[in-house]
């Protein structure tokens, strides 16, 4: 009984950690895409003015 309960708890913990990791990596990707677009915009501004 106790063994199965702790096993379920471990699975829940692993799922929580996995979800945190996926969320963090998703946010990181979004930030990288946003900064990449901003960099492109900043580099394009001087050329578009000319």
mmCIF file as Biopython writes it, N, C-alpha, C and O atoms, coordinates in Angstrom:
data_model
#
loop_
_atom_site.group_PDB
_atom_site.id
_atom_site.type_symbol
_atom_site.label_atom_id
_atom_site.label_alt_id
_atom_site.label_comp_id
_atom_site.label_asym_id
_atom_site.label_entity_id
_atom_site.label_seq_id
_atom_site.pdbx_PDB_ins_code
_atom_site.Cartn_x
_atom_site.Cartn_y
_atom_site.Cartn_z
_atom_site.occupancy
_atom_site.B_iso_or_equiv
_atom_site.auth_seq_id
_atom_site.auth_asym_id
_atom_site.pdbx_PDB_model_num
ATOM 1   N N  . UNK A ? 1  ? 0.847  -1.206 0.000   1.0 0.0 1  A 1 
ATOM 2   C CA . UNK A ? 1  ? 0.000  0.000  0.000   1.0 0.0 1  A 1 
ATOM 3   C C  . UNK A ? 1  ? 0.878  1.250  0.000   1.0 0.0 1  A 1 
ATOM 4   O O  . UNK A ? 1  ? 0.737  2.120  -0.860  1.0 0.0 1  A 1 
ATOM 5   N N  . UNK A ? 2  ? 1.779  1.328  0.967   1.0 0.0 2  A 1 
ATOM 6   C CA . UNK A ? 2  ? 2.639  2.509  1.059   1.0 0.0 2  A 1 
ATOM 7   C C  . UNK A ? 2  ? 3.523  2.645  -0.183  1.0 0.0 2  A 1 
ATOM 8   O O  . UNK A ? 2  ? 3.767  3.749  -0.670  1.0 0.0 2  A 1 
ATOM 9   N N  . UNK A ? 3  ? 3.991  1.513  -0.678  1.0 0.0 3  A 1 
ATOM 10  C CA . UNK A ? 3  ? 4.867  1.551  -1.845  1.0 0.0 3  A 1 
ATOM 11  C C  . UNK A ? 3  ? 4.170  2.121  -3.063  1.0 0.0 3  A 1 
ATOM 12  O O  . UNK A ? 3  ? 4.751  2.916  -3.802  1.0 0.0 3  A 1 
ATOM 13  N N  . UNK A ? 4  ? 2.925  1.718  -3.277  1.0 0.0 4  A 1 
ATOM 14  C CA . UNK A ? 4  ? 2.198  2.205  -4.451  1.0 0.0 4  A 1 
ATOM 15  C C  . UNK A ? 4  ? 1.890  3.690  -4.317  1.0 0.0 4  A 1 
ATOM 16  O O  . UNK A ? 4  ? 1.914  4.422  -5.306  1.0 0.0 4  A 1 
ATOM 17  N N  . UNK A ? 5  ? 1.601  4.135  -3.102  1.0 0.0 5  A 1 
ATOM 18  C CA . UNK A ? 5  ? 1.293  5.554  -2.886  1.0 0.0 5  A 1 
ATOM 19  C C  . UNK A ? 5  ? 2.522  6.404  -3.197  1.0 0.0 5  A 1 
ATOM 20  O O  . UNK A ? 5  ? 2.415  7.430  -3.868  1.0 0.0 5  A 1 
ATOM 21  N N  . UNK A ? 6  ? 3.691  5.978  -2.709  1.0 0.0 6  A 1 
ATOM 22  C CA . UNK A ? 6  ? 4.910  6.749  -2.957  1.0 0.0 6  A 1 
ATOM 23  C C  . UNK A ? 6  ? 5.263  6.718  -4.442  1.0 0.0 6  A 1 
ATOM 24  O O  . UNK A ? 6  ? 5.796  7.691  -4.977  1.0 0.0 6  A 1 
ATOM 25  N N  . UNK A ? 7  ? 4.967  5.605  -5.102  1.0 0.0 7  A 1 
ATOM 26  C CA . UNK A ? 7  ? 5.245  5.499  -6.534  1.0 0.0 7  A 1 
ATOM 27  C C  . UNK A ? 7  ? 4.383  6.493  -7.301  1.0 0.0 7  A 1 
ATOM 28  O O  . UNK A ? 7  ? 4.870  7.179  -8.200  1.0 0.0 7  A 1 
ATOM 29  N N  . UNK A ? 8  ? 3.096  6.571  -6.945  1.0 0.0 8  A 1 
ATOM 30  C CA . UNK A ? 8  ? 2.206  7.533  -7.592  1.0 0.0 8  A 1 
ATOM 31  C C  . UNK A ? 8  ? 2.707  8.955  -7.355  1.0 0.0 8  A 1 
ATOM 32  O O  . UNK A ? 8  ? 2.669  9.793  -8.256  1.0 0.0 8  A 1 
ATOM 33  N N  . UNK A ? 9  ? 3.176  9.218  -6.140  1.0 0.0 9  A 1 
ATOM 34  C CA . UNK A ? 9  ? 3.687  10.551 -5.819  1.0 0.0 9  A 1 
ATOM 35  C C  . UNK A ? 9  ? 4.906  10.870 -6.680  1.0 0.0 9  A 1 
ATOM 36  O O  . UNK A ? 9  ? 5.047  11.986 -7.181  1.0 0.0 9  A 1 
ATOM 37  N N  . UNK A ? 10 ? 5.783  9.880  -6.846  1.0 0.0 10 A 1 
ATOM 38  C CA . UNK A ? 10 ? 6.969  10.084 -7.691  1.0 0.0 10 A 1 
ATOM 39  C C  . UNK A ? 10 ? 6.560  10.429 -9.117  1.0 0.0 10 A 1 
ATOM 40  O O  . UNK A ? 10 ? 7.145  11.316 -9.739  1.0 0.0 10 A 1 
ATOM 41  N N  . UNK A ? 11 ? 5.555  9.728  -9.635  1.0 0.0 11 A 1 
ATOM 42  C CA . UNK A ? 11 ? 5.093  9.985  -10.998 1.0 0.0 11 A 1 
ATOM 43  C C  . UNK A ? 11 ? 4.550  11.402 -11.105 1.0 0.0 11 A 1 
ATOM 44  O O  . UNK A ? 11 ? 4.816  12.101 -12.083 1.0 0.0 11 A 1 
ATOM 45  N N  . UNK A ? 12 ? 3.789  11.826 -10.099 1.0 0.0 12 A 1 
ATOM 46  C CA . UNK A ? 12 ? 3.242  13.186 -10.097 1.0 0.0 12 A 1 
ATOM 47  C C  . UNK A ? 12 ? 4.378  14.202 -10.079 1.0 0.0 12 A 1 
ATOM 48  O O  . UNK A ? 12 ? 4.340  15.198 -10.802 1.0 0.0 12 A 1 
ATOM 49  N N  . UNK A ? 13 ? 5.391  13.946 -9.250  1.0 0.0 13 A 1 
ATOM 50  C CA . UNK A ? 13 ? 6.542  14.850 -9.170  1.0 0.0 13 A 1 
ATOM 51  C C  . UNK A ? 13 ? 7.260  14.924 -10.511 1.0 0.0 13 A 1 
ATOM 52  O O  . UNK A ? 13 ? 7.615  16.009 -10.971 1.0 0.0 13 A 1 
ATOM 53  N N  . UNK A ? 14 ? 7.472  13.774 -11.134 1.0 0.0 14 A 1 
ATOM 54  C CA . UNK A ? 14 ? 8.164  13.737 -12.431 1.0 0.0 14 A 1 
ATOM 55  C C  . UNK A ? 14 ? 7.355  14.504 -13.468 1.0 0.0 14 A 1 
ATOM 56  O O  . UNK A ? 14 ? 7.918  15.258 -14.262 1.0 0.0 14 A 1 
ATOM 57  N N  . UNK A ? 15 ? 6.031  14.314 -13.464 1.0 0.0 15 A 1 
ATOM 58  C CA . UNK A ? 15 ? 5.178  15.037 -14.405 1.0 0.0 15 A 1 
ATOM 59  C C  . UNK A ? 15 ? 5.264  16.536 -14.167 1.0 0.0 15 A 1 
ATOM 60  O O  . UNK A ? 15 ? 5.322  17.312 -15.121 1.0 0.0 15 A 1 
ATOM 61  N N  . UNK A ? 16 ? 5.272  16.951 -12.903 1.0 0.0 16 A 1 
ATOM 62  C CA . UNK A ? 16 ? 5.355  18.377 -12.579 1.0 0.0 16 A 1 
ATOM 63  C C  . UNK A ? 16 ? 6.674  18.954 -13.084 1.0 0.0 16 A 1 
ATOM 64  O O  . UNK A ? 16 ? 6.697  20.022 -13.696 1.0 0.0 16 A 1 
ATOM 65  N N  . UNK A ? 17 ? 7.765  18.248 -12.827 1.0 0.0 17 A 1 
ATOM 66  C CA . UNK A ? 17 ? 9.080  18.711 -13.292 1.0 0.0 17 A 1 
ATOM 67  C C  . UNK A ? 17 ? 9.119  18.783 -14.811 1.0 0.0 17 A 1 
ATOM 68  O O  . UNK A ? 17 ? 9.653  19.730 -15.388 1.0 0.0 17 A 1 
ATOM 69  N N  . UNK A ? 18 ? 8.543  17.762 -15.454 1.0 0.0 18 A 1 
ATOM 70  C CA . UNK A ? 18 ? 8.524  17.718 -16.916 1.0 0.0 18 A 1 
ATOM 71  C C  . UNK A ? 18 ? 7.728  18.893 -17.469 1.0 0.0 18 A 1 
ATOM 72  O O  . UNK A ? 18 ? 8.153  19.541 -18.425 1.0 0.0 18 A 1 
ATOM 73  N N  . UNK A ? 19 ? 6.572  19.168 -16.865 1.0 0.0 19 A 1 
ATOM 74  C CA . UNK A ? 19 ? 5.741  20.284 -17.325 1.0 0.0 19 A 1 
ATOM 75  C C  . UNK A ? 19 ? 6.471  21.610 -17.150 1.0 0.0 19 A 1 
ATOM 76  O O  . UNK A ? 19 ? 6.408  22.479 -18.019 1.0 0.0 19 A 1 
ATOM 77  N N  . UNK A ? 20 ? 7.169  21.763 -16.013 1.0 0.0 20 A 1 
ATOM 78  C CA . UNK A ? 20 ? 7.942  22.993 -15.779 1.0 0.0 20 A 1 
ATOM 79  C C  . UNK A ? 20 ? 9.007  23.152 -16.858 1.0 0.0 20 A 1 
ATOM 80  O O  . UNK A ? 20 ? 9.187  24.236 -17.413 1.0 0.0 20 A 1 
ATOM 81  N N  . UNK A ? 21 ? 9.711  22.061 -17.147 1.0 0.0 21 A 1 
ATOM 82  C CA . UNK A ? 21 ? 10.781 22.110 -18.143 1.0 0.0 21 A 1 
ATOM 83  C C  . UNK A ? 21 ? 10.230 22.467 -19.517 1.0 0.0 21 A 1 
ATOM 84  O O  . UNK A ? 21 ? 10.801 23.293 -20.230 1.0 0.0 21 A 1 
ATOM 85  N N  . UNK A ? 22 ? 9.110  21.834 -19.885 1.0 0.0 22 A 1 
ATOM 86  C CA . UNK A ? 22 ? 8.508  22.106 -21.193 1.0 0.0 22 A 1 
ATOM 87  C C  . UNK A ? 22 ? 8.059  23.555 -21.273 1.0 0.0 22 A 1 
ATOM 88  O O  . UNK A ? 22 ? 8.257  24.219 -22.291 1.0 0.0 22 A 1 
ATOM 89  N N  . UNK A ? 23 ? 7.448  24.048 -20.187 1.0 0.0 23 A 1 
ATOM 90  C CA . UNK A ? 23 ? 6.974  25.435 -20.174 1.0 0.0 23 A 1 
ATOM 91  C C  . UNK A ? 23 ? 8.152  26.395 -20.299 1.0 0.0 23 A 1 
ATOM 92  O O  . UNK A ? 23 ? 8.102  27.349 -21.076 1.0 0.0 23 A 1 
ATOM 93  N N  . UNK A ? 24 ? 9.215  26.140 -19.531 1.0 0.0 24 A 1 
ATOM 94  C CA . UNK A ? 24 ? 10.392 27.008 -19.578 1.0 0.0 24 A 1 
ATOM 95  C C  . UNK A ? 24 ? 11.017 27.012 -20.967 1.0 0.0 24 A 1 
ATOM 96  O O  . UNK A ? 24 ? 11.376 28.068 -21.487 1.0 0.0 24 A 1 
ATOM 97  N N  . UNK A ? 25 ? 11.146 25.836 -21.565 1.0 0.0 25 A 1 
ATOM 98  C CA . UNK A ? 25 ? 11.746 25.778 -22.901 1.0 0.0 25 A 1 
ATOM 99  C C  . UNK A ? 25 ? 10.846 26.468 -23.920 1.0 0.0 25 A 1 
ATOM 100 O O  . UNK A ? 25 ? 11.335 27.104 -24.854 1.0 0.0 25 A 1 
ATOM 101 N N  . UNK A ? 26 ? 9.527  26.342 -23.741 1.0 0.0 26 A 1 
ATOM 102 C CA . UNK A ? 26 ? 8.598  27.024 -24.639 1.0 0.0 26 A 1 
ATOM 103 C C  . UNK A ? 26 ? 8.729  28.526 -24.536 1.0 0.0 26 A 1 
ATOM 104 O O  . UNK A ? 26 ? 8.745  29.230 -25.545 1.0 0.0 26 A 1 
ATOM 105 N N  . UNK A ? 27 ? 8.823  29.016 -23.301 1.0 0.0 27 A 1 
ATOM 106 C CA . UNK A ? 27 ? 8.984  30.461 -23.085 1.0 0.0 27 A 1 
ATOM 107 C C  . UNK A ? 27 ? 10.312 30.926 -23.671 1.0 0.0 27 A 1 
ATOM 108 O O  . UNK A ? 27 ? 10.386 31.986 -24.292 1.0 0.0 27 A 1 
ATOM 109 N N  . UNK A ? 28 ? 11.360 30.130 -23.472 1.0 0.0 28 A 1 
ATOM 110 C CA . UNK A ? 28 ? 12.679 30.482 -24.000 1.0 0.0 28 A 1 
ATOM 111 C C  . UNK A ? 28 ? 12.642 30.592 -25.518 1.0 0.0 28 A 1 
ATOM 112 O O  . UNK A ? 28 ? 13.205 31.524 -26.093 1.0 0.0 28 A 1 
ATOM 113 N N  . UNK A ? 29 ? 11.979 29.641 -26.163 1.0 0.0 29 A 1 
ATOM 114 C CA . UNK A ? 29 ? 11.877 29.671 -27.628 1.0 0.0 29 A 1 
ATOM 115 C C  . UNK A ? 29 ? 11.130 30.920 -28.077 1.0 0.0 29 A 1 
ATOM 116 O O  . UNK A ? 29 ? 11.534 31.580 -29.034 1.0 0.0 29 A 1 
ATOM 117 N N  . UNK A ? 30 ? 10.031 31.245 -27.381 1.0 0.0 30 A 1 
ATOM 118 C CA . UNK A ? 30 ? 9.262  32.435 -27.745 1.0 0.0 30 A 1 
ATOM 119 C C  . UNK A ? 30 ? 10.111 33.690 -27.586 1.0 0.0 30 A 1 
ATOM 120 O O  . UNK A ? 30 ? 10.079 34.580 -28.436 1.0 0.0 30 A 1 
ATOM 121 N N  . UNK A ? 31 ? 10.878 33.761 -26.482 1.0 0.0 31 A 1 
ATOM 122 C CA . UNK A ? 31 ? 11.735 34.929 -26.254 1.0 0.0 31 A 1 
ATOM 123 C C  . UNK A ? 31 ? 12.807 35.029 -27.335 1.0 0.0 31 A 1 
ATOM 124 O O  . UNK A ? 31 ? 13.096 36.118 -27.831 1.0 0.0 31 A 1 
ATOM 125 N N  . UNK A ? 32 ? 13.392 33.892 -27.695 1.0 0.0 32 A 1 
ATOM 126 C CA . UNK A ? 32 ? 14.416 33.902 -28.744 1.0 0.0 32 A 1 
ATOM 127 C C  . UNK A ? 32 ? 13.831 34.367 -30.066 1.0 0.0 32 A 1 
ATOM 128 O O  . UNK A ? 32 ? 14.454 35.153 -30.779 1.0 0.0 32 A 1 
ATOM 129 N N  . UNK A ? 33 ? 12.633 33.886 -30.400 1.0 0.0 33 A 1 
ATOM 130 C CA . UNK A ? 33 ? 11.993 34.308 -31.645 1.0 0.0 33 A 1 
ATOM 131 C C  . UNK A ? 33 ? 11.705 35.798 -31.612 1.0 0.0 33 A 1 
ATOM 132 O O  . UNK A ? 33 ? 11.930 36.496 -32.601 1.0 0.0 33 A 1 
ATOM 133 N N  . UNK A ? 34 ? 11.207 36.293 -30.479 1.0 0.0 34 A 1 
ATOM 134 C CA . UNK A ? 34 ? 10.871 37.712 -30.363 1.0 0.0 34 A 1 
ATOM 135 C C  . UNK A ? 34 ? 12.128 38.566 -30.492 1.0 0.0 34 A 1 
ATOM 136 O O  . UNK A ? 34 ? 12.131 39.562 -31.215 1.0 0.0 34 A 1 
ATOM 137 N N  . UNK A ? 35 ? 13.203 38.177 -29.790 1.0 0.0 35 A 1 
ATOM 138 C CA . UNK A ? 35 ? 14.437 38.960 -29.854 1.0 0.0 35 A 1 
ATOM 139 C C  . UNK A ? 35 ? 15.039 38.894 -31.258 1.0 0.0 35 A 1 
ATOM 140 O O  . UNK A ? 35 ? 15.615 39.871 -31.737 1.0 0.0 35 A 1 
ATOM 141 N N  . UNK A ? 36 ? 14.905 37.744 -31.911 1.0 0.0 36 A 1 
ATOM 142 C CA . UNK A ? 36 ? 15.417 37.607 -33.282 1.0 0.0 36 A 1 
ATOM 143 C C  . UNK A ? 36 ? 14.682 38.560 -34.222 1.0 0.0 36 A 1 
ATOM 144 O O  . UNK A ? 36 ? 15.296 39.203 -35.072 1.0 0.0 36 A 1 
ATOM 145 N N  . UNK A ? 37 ? 13.360 38.644 -34.061 1.0 0.0 37 A 1 
ATOM 146 C CA . UNK A ? 37 ? 12.577 39.559 -34.896 1.0 0.0 37 A 1 
ATOM 147 C C  . UNK A ? 37 ? 12.955 41.004 -34.599 1.0 0.0 37 A 1 
ATOM 148 O O  . UNK A ? 37 ? 13.072 41.819 -35.514 1.0 0.0 37 A 1 
ATOM 149 N N  . UNK A ? 38 ? 13.147 41.323 -33.314 1.0 0.0 38 A 1 
ATOM 150 C CA . UNK A ? 38 ? 13.534 42.688 -32.950 1.0 0.0 38 A 1 
ATOM 151 C C  . UNK A ? 38 ? 14.884 43.039 -33.563 1.0 0.0 38 A 1 
ATOM 152 O O  . UNK A ? 38 ? 15.069 44.140 -34.082 1.0 0.0 38 A 1 
ATOM 153 N N  . UNK A ? 39 ? 15.825 42.098 -33.503 1.0 0.0 39 A 1 
ATOM 154 C CA . UNK A ? 39 ? 17.155 42.336 -34.079 1.0 0.0 39 A 1 
ATOM 155 C C  . UNK A ? 39 ? 17.038 42.586 -35.582 1.0 0.0 39 A 1 
ATOM 156 O O  . UNK A ? 39 ? 17.678 43.487 -36.124 1.0 0.0 39 A 1 
ATOM 157 N N  . UNK A ? 40 ? 16.211 41.774 -36.247 1.0 0.0 40 A 1 
ATOM 158 C CA . UNK A ? 40 ? 16.018 41.968 -37.691 1.0 0.0 40 A 1 
ATOM 159 C C  . UNK A ? 40 ? 15.433 43.342 -37.968 1.0 0.0 40 A 1 
ATOM 160 O O  . UNK A ? 40 ? 15.862 44.030 -38.894 1.0 0.0 40 A 1 
ATOM 161 N N  . UNK A ? 41 ? 14.450 43.744 -37.164 1.0 0.0 41 A 1 
ATOM 162 C CA . UNK A ? 41 ? 13.815 45.055 -37.354 1.0 0.0 41 A 1 
ATOM 163 C C  . UNK A ? 41 ? 14.850 46.163 -37.169 1.0 0.0 41 A 1 
ATOM 164 O O  . UNK A ? 41 ? 14.925 47.092 -37.974 1.0 0.0 41 A 1 
ATOM 165 N N  . UNK A ? 42 ? 15.655 46.057 -36.094 1.0 0.0 42 A 1 
ATOM 166 C CA . UNK A ? 42 ? 16.648 47.102 -35.826 1.0 0.0 42 A 1 
ATOM 167 C C  . UNK A ? 42 ? 17.688 47.175 -36.938 1.0 0.0 42 A 1 
ATOM 168 O O  . UNK A ? 42 ? 18.120 48.265 -37.314 1.0 0.0 42 A 1 
ATOM 169 N N  . UNK A ? 43 ? 18.091 46.020 -37.464 1.0 0.0 43 A 1 
ATOM 170 C CA . UNK A ? 43 ? 19.078 46.020 -38.541 1.0 0.0 43 A 1 
ATOM 171 C C  . UNK A ? 43 ? 18.483 46.534 -39.840 1.0 0.0 43 A 1 
ATOM 172 O O  . UNK A ? 43 ? 19.198 47.094 -40.671 1.0 0.0 43 A 1 
ATOM 173 N N  . UNK A ? 44 ? 17.185 46.349 -40.026 1.0 0.0 44 A 1 
ATOM 174 C CA . UNK A ? 44 ? 16.531 46.778 -41.267 1.0 0.0 44 A 1 
ATOM 175 C C  . UNK A ? 44 ? 16.185 48.261 -41.248 1.0 0.0 44 A 1 
ATOM 176 O O  . UNK A ? 44 ? 16.068 48.873 -42.309 1.0 0.0 44 A 1 
ATOM 177 N N  . UNK A ? 45 ? 16.019 48.850 -40.073 1.0 0.0 45 A 1 
ATOM 178 C CA . UNK A ? 45 ? 15.612 50.253 -39.986 1.0 0.0 45 A 1 
ATOM 179 C C  . UNK A ? 45 ? 16.540 51.194 -40.751 1.0 0.0 45 A 1 
ATOM 180 O O  . UNK A ? 45 ? 16.049 51.988 -41.554 1.0 0.0 45 A 1 
ATOM 181 N N  . UNK A ? 46 ? 17.855 51.143 -40.542 1.0 0.0 46 A 1 
ATOM 182 C CA . UNK A ? 46 ? 18.737 52.080 -41.257 1.0 0.0 46 A 1 
ATOM 183 C C  . UNK A ? 46 ? 18.647 51.911 -42.764 1.0 0.0 46 A 1 
ATOM 184 O O  . UNK A ? 46 ? 18.722 52.893 -43.502 1.0 0.0 46 A 1 
ATOM 185 N N  . UNK A ? 47 ? 18.485 50.670 -43.231 1.0 0.0 47 A 1 
ATOM 186 C CA . UNK A ? 47 ? 18.439 50.422 -44.670 1.0 0.0 47 A 1 
ATOM 187 C C  . UNK A ? 47 ? 17.128 50.917 -45.267 1.0 0.0 47 A 1 
ATOM 188 O O  . UNK A ? 47 ? 17.103 51.397 -46.400 1.0 0.0 47 A 1 
ATOM 189 N N  . UNK A ? 48 ? 16.039 50.804 -44.511 1.0 0.0 48 A 1 
ATOM 190 C CA . UNK A ? 48 ? 14.753 51.247 -45.050 1.0 0.0 48 A 1 
ATOM 191 C C  . UNK A ? 48 ? 14.699 52.771 -45.120 1.0 0.0 48 A 1 
ATOM 192 O O  . UNK A ? 48 ? 14.001 53.329 -45.966 1.0 0.0 48 A 1 
ATOM 193 N N  . UNK A ? 49 ? 15.431 53.442 -44.237 1.0 0.0 49 A 1 
ATOM 194 C CA . UNK A ? 49 ? 15.442 54.910 -44.256 1.0 0.0 49 A 1 
ATOM 195 C C  . UNK A ? 49 ? 16.223 55.434 -45.452 1.0 0.0 49 A 1 
ATOM 196 O O  . UNK A ? 49 ? 15.932 56.517 -45.959 1.0 0.0 49 A 1 
ATOM 197 N N  . UNK A ? 50 ? 17.214 54.672 -45.906 1.0 0.0 50 A 1 
ATOM 198 C CA . UNK A ? 50 ? 18.052 55.128 -47.019 1.0 0.0 50 A 1 
ATOM 199 C C  . UNK A ? 50 ? 17.384 55.080 -48.359 1.0 0.0 50 A 1 
ATOM 200 O O  . UNK A ? 50 ? 17.995 55.440 -49.366 1.0 0.0 50 A 1 
#
